[in-house]
Structures are given as C-alpha cells and as structure tokens.
Amino acid sequence: NTNWRANEDWIVSTGIRRDTLEDYDNYTTARIGTSYSATSDLQLRSNWSNSVRTPTLYERYGADNYGYKGNTQLQTEQGETVDVGITLGQLDVVYYTTWIDNAITYTNSTYTNTQGTSTRKGVELNYAHELTQAWHHDIGAHWSVAQDSTHTQLLRRPRWTVNNSLSKTVDKYTTTLAHTYTGEHVDLDAVTYARKVMPGVHLVDL
C-alpha cells in the first residue's frame, strides 16, 4: 500500500495484493483511490478496486438431511467496484456500483456459478450532529439494489436499511436510544423453500 500527497488538498492511495490459492488459480487484485479537500468542510473522493472470493467449505463440501449437497466444481467470484463519495461537514454520502462475474448462487439444493454479470449498487448516507454538548444524534441510511445476471433480486438483500440513534452523555455515563429498520426483502420459505417476500422489521434498543 502507498499514499501519495500531490499537494495539501489532494491525496492518491493505491494498493496491490497477490493471492496464491491451493485449489484455484493465483490472483492479483488492486485498488486506487483519490480524495480532494475543496474546502475545510467539503471533501470529494473516488475509488476503484477489484476482488476475488473463493467458495466456502460449506458451499463446496457441505451436506444436510434435506437434500443439500455442496458443489466441488465451484469457481471463484471475481468483482469490480467503483464508488464516489462526498463529505460536507457532518454529512457523508457514497454511491457505489459492484459488478460480479461467476457469482455463487443457491439453486436446486446446491450452489452454482451464474452466467453473466451480477450487479450491486446503492447509496449510503451518514449524518452525525451534536445537538448540544451532552446530546448527540446519528442517522444512517442505505439504499441498495442487488440482482443476479437475470435481474432477479438476491435473497436477504433489503432495499432499505436505516439506523437512527439519540444519545446523552452526563459525566462518564451515556444513555442511547437506537432504532434500526430493515426493509422488506426476499427469502426462502422454511417449509417449501419457495421465494417469498419477508416484511420489514423495526428494532428499538435502549
């Protein structure tokens, strides 16, 4: 990894990695990113990277009493990601897109590599606000679309997730009220294994 400071406001960061895998080919992955501070409150940034994911032991060799059997012929997933972000004071927003070839998917009681390119894209937003010296408010939201190469929505990938918290600190003690929302998403029925839409869930913690 290396960082190059072009000037006081502009930084370029790069990295490279080499993996030598026992059951697969050797892979080289890399990343390059840049950030620019336009003002003391405004920062712009962008990144590109590629990646490799090998199948898990369960995906290759797993088995159960319901007919599932792993697939020893699975190939590695290979991905590429581009993101663009902006930070304005306490507000941070990032847009990203990921393309995955040979995506591993579950079908017909086993895992297989899909043909074509699977996509993930979304926007992440985070905002931290000091209401007073004692009161602090955080909010984060994530909107995403995750599809396979046939544009079918992937399992357990909600379009919306939202985190919201309000905390108060007195001396050394902090009290926090937190709310998390996980939006509706597609999952498999526990009995029939058919695809079905699961409702959104609200979770409140104190």
C-alpha positions as CSV (number, residue, x, y, z in Angstrom):
1,N,0.0,0.0,0.0
2,T,1.2,3.5,-0.7
3,N,-0.2,7.1,-0.3
4,W,1.0,10.0,-2.5
5,R,0.2,13.5,-1.4
6,A,0.1,15.6,-4.6
7,N,-0.4,18.8,-2.6
8,E,-2.1,19.9,0.7
9,D,-5.6,19.1,-0.6
10,W,-5.1,16.1,-2.9
11,I,-4.1,12.5,-1.9
12,V,-3.8,9.4,-4.1
13,S,-3.9,6.0,-2.4
14,T,-3.0,2.7,-4.1
15,G,-2.6,-0.9,-3.1
16,I,-1.9,-4.3,-4.7
17,R,-2.4,-7.9,-3.4
18,R,-1.3,-11.3,-4.6
19,D,-3.1,-14.5,-3.6
20,T,-1.7,-18.0,-4.3
21,L,-4.6,-20.4,-3.7
22,E,-4.2,-24.1,-3.3
23,D,-7.2,-25.3,-5.3
24,Y,-7.6,-22.3,-7.7
25,D,-5.5,-20.0,-9.9
26,N,-3.4,-17.3,-8.5
27,Y,-5.0,-13.8,-8.5
28,T,-3.7,-10.3,-8.3
29,T,-6.1,-7.6,-7.0
30,A,-5.6,-3.9,-6.7
31,R,-7.2,-0.7,-5.7
32,I,-6.7,3.0,-6.4
33,G,-8.4,6.0,-4.8
34,T,-8.2,9.7,-4.6
35,S,-9.5,12.3,-2.3
36,Y,-9.6,16.1,-2.7
37,S,-10.4,18.7,0.0
38,A,-12.1,21.5,-1.8
39,T,-12.7,23.4,1.5
40,S,-12.3,22.7,5.2
41,D,-15.8,21.3,5.2
42,L,-16.1,19.8,1.7
43,Q,-14.2,16.6,0.6
44,L,-14.6,14.7,-2.6
45,R,-13.3,11.2,-3.2
46,S,-13.5,8.2,-5.6
47,N,-12.2,4.7,-5.6
48,W,-11.8,1.7,-7.9
49,S,-10.9,-1.9,-6.8
50,N,-11.3,-5.5,-7.9
51,S,-11.7,-8.5,-5.7
52,V,-11.8,-12.3,-5.6
53,R,-14.0,-14.5,-3.4
54,T,-13.3,-18.3,-3.1
55,P,-16.2,-20.7,-2.3
56,T,-16.6,-21.6,1.3
57,L,-16.1,-25.1,2.6
58,Y,-19.8,-25.5,3.1
59,E,-20.5,-24.3,-0.5
60,R,-18.1,-26.9,-1.8
61,Y,-18.4,-29.9,0.6
62,G,-21.5,-29.3,2.8
63,A,-24.5,-31.6,3.1
64,D,-27.7,-32.0,5.2
65,N,-30.7,-34.3,5.6
66,Y,-32.9,-32.2,3.4
67,G,-31.2,-32.9,0.1
68,Y,-28.5,-30.2,0.1
69,K,-25.1,-31.2,-1.3
70,G,-22.1,-29.0,-2.0
71,N,-20.6,-28.4,-5.4
72,T,-16.8,-29.2,-5.6
73,Q,-16.7,-27.6,-9.1
74,L,-17.5,-24.1,-7.9
75,Q,-15.2,-21.4,-9.3
76,T,-14.2,-18.1,-7.7
77,E,-16.3,-15.0,-7.8
78,Q,-14.5,-12.0,-9.4
79,G,-15.7,-8.5,-8.7
80,E,-15.0,-4.9,-9.6
81,T,-16.2,-1.9,-7.6
82,V,-16.4,1.9,-8.3
83,D,-17.6,4.4,-5.7
84,V,-17.9,8.1,-5.5
85,G,-18.3,10.0,-2.2
86,I,-18.7,13.5,-0.8
87,T,-18.3,14.7,2.8
88,L,-19.9,18.1,3.6
89,G,-19.4,18.9,7.3
90,Q,-21.1,16.1,9.3
91,L,-22.9,14.7,6.2
92,D,-21.3,11.8,4.3
93,V,-22.8,10.3,1.1
94,V,-21.4,7.5,-1.1
95,Y,-22.7,6.0,-4.3
96,Y,-21.2,2.6,-5.3
97,T,-21.6,0.0,-8.1
98,T,-20.2,-3.5,-8.0
99,W,-20.1,-6.0,-10.9
100,I,-19.5,-9.7,-10.1
101,D,-18.7,-12.4,-12.6
102,N,-19.2,-16.1,-11.7
103,A,-21.5,-15.1,-8.8
104,I,-22.2,-18.1,-6.5
105,T,-25.9,-18.6,-6.0
106,Y,-28.1,-21.2,-4.4
107,T,-30.5,-23.2,-6.6
108,N,-31.8,-26.8,-6.8
109,S,-30.4,-27.8,-3.4
110,T,-26.8,-26.8,-4.2
111,Y,-24.6,-23.8,-5.1
112,T,-23.6,-23.0,-8.7
113,N,-21.8,-20.2,-10.5
114,T,-24.2,-18.0,-12.5
115,Q,-23.5,-17.0,-16.1
116,G,-23.3,-13.3,-17.0
117,T,-22.6,-10.4,-14.6
118,S,-24.4,-9.8,-11.3
119,T,-24.7,-6.2,-10.0
120,R,-24.9,-4.4,-6.7
121,K,-25.4,-0.7,-6.5
122,G,-26.6,1.7,-3.8
123,V,-26.2,4.8,-1.8
124,E,-25.0,5.2,1.8
125,L,-25.8,8.3,3.9
126,N,-24.5,9.1,7.3
127,Y,-25.1,12.2,9.4
128,A,-23.7,13.0,12.8
129,H,-25.0,16.0,14.7
130,E,-24.0,17.4,18.0
131,L,-27.3,18.9,19.3
132,T,-25.6,20.2,22.5
133,Q,-22.5,19.4,24.4
134,A,-24.4,16.5,26.0
135,W,-26.8,15.4,23.2
136,H,-25.7,13.6,20.1
137,H,-27.7,12.4,17.1
138,D,-26.6,9.9,14.4
139,I,-28.6,8.8,11.4
140,G,-27.5,6.4,8.6
141,A,-29.5,5.1,5.6
142,H,-28.6,2.6,3.0
143,W,-30.5,2.0,-0.3
144,S,-29.3,-0.8,-2.5
145,V,-30.3,-3.0,-5.4
146,A,-28.7,-6.4,-5.6
147,Q,-29.5,-8.6,-8.6
148,D,-28.2,-11.6,-10.4
149,S,-27.4,-11.7,-14.1
150,T,-31.1,-12.2,-15.0
151,H,-32.1,-9.1,-12.9
152,T,-33.7,-11.3,-10.2
153,Q,-33.4,-9.8,-6.7
154,L,-31.0,-11.6,-4.5
155,L,-32.1,-13.3,-1.2
156,R,-31.8,-11.4,2.1
157,R,-30.9,-8.1,0.5
158,P,-33.3,-5.4,1.6
159,R,-33.7,-2.3,-0.5
160,W,-33.6,-0.1,2.7
161,T,-31.8,-0.2,6.0
162,V,-31.9,2.8,8.4
163,N,-30.1,3.4,11.7
164,N,-31.1,6.2,14.0
165,S,-29.8,7.0,17.5
166,L,-30.0,9.7,20.1
167,S,-27.6,9.7,23.0
168,K,-27.0,11.8,26.0
169,T,-23.7,11.9,28.0
170,V,-23.5,13.0,31.6
171,D,-20.1,12.8,33.2
172,K,-18.9,9.3,32.3
173,Y,-22.3,7.8,31.5
174,T,-24.0,7.7,28.2
175,T,-27.7,6.7,27.5
176,T,-28.6,5.8,24.0
177,L,-32.0,5.2,22.3
178,A,-31.4,3.5,19.0
179,H,-33.8,2.5,16.2
180,T,-32.9,0.1,13.3
181,Y,-35.2,-0.5,10.3
182,T,-34.5,-3.4,7.9
183,G,-36.8,-3.2,4.9
184,E,-38.7,-6.0,3.2
185,H,-36.7,-8.5,1.3
186,V,-36.9,-11.8,-0.5
187,D,-36.1,-15.0,1.4
188,L,-36.9,-18.7,1.2
189,D,-39.9,-20.3,2.9
190,A,-38.7,-22.5,5.7
191,V,-41.0,-25.4,4.6
192,T,-41.4,-25.2,0.9
193,Y,-38.1,-23.3,0.1
194,A,-40.1,-21.2,-2.4
195,R,-39.1,-17.5,-2.7
196,K,-41.3,-15.1,-0.7
197,V,-41.2,-11.5,0.5
198,M,-40.4,-11.0,4.1
199,P,-41.8,-7.9,5.8
200,G,-39.7,-5.1,7.2
201,V,-38.5,-5.2,10.8
202,H,-38.2,-2.3,13.3
203,L,-35.8,-2.8,16.3
204,V,-35.6,-0.4,19.2
205,D,-32.8,-0.6,21.8
206,L,-32.3,1.4,24.9
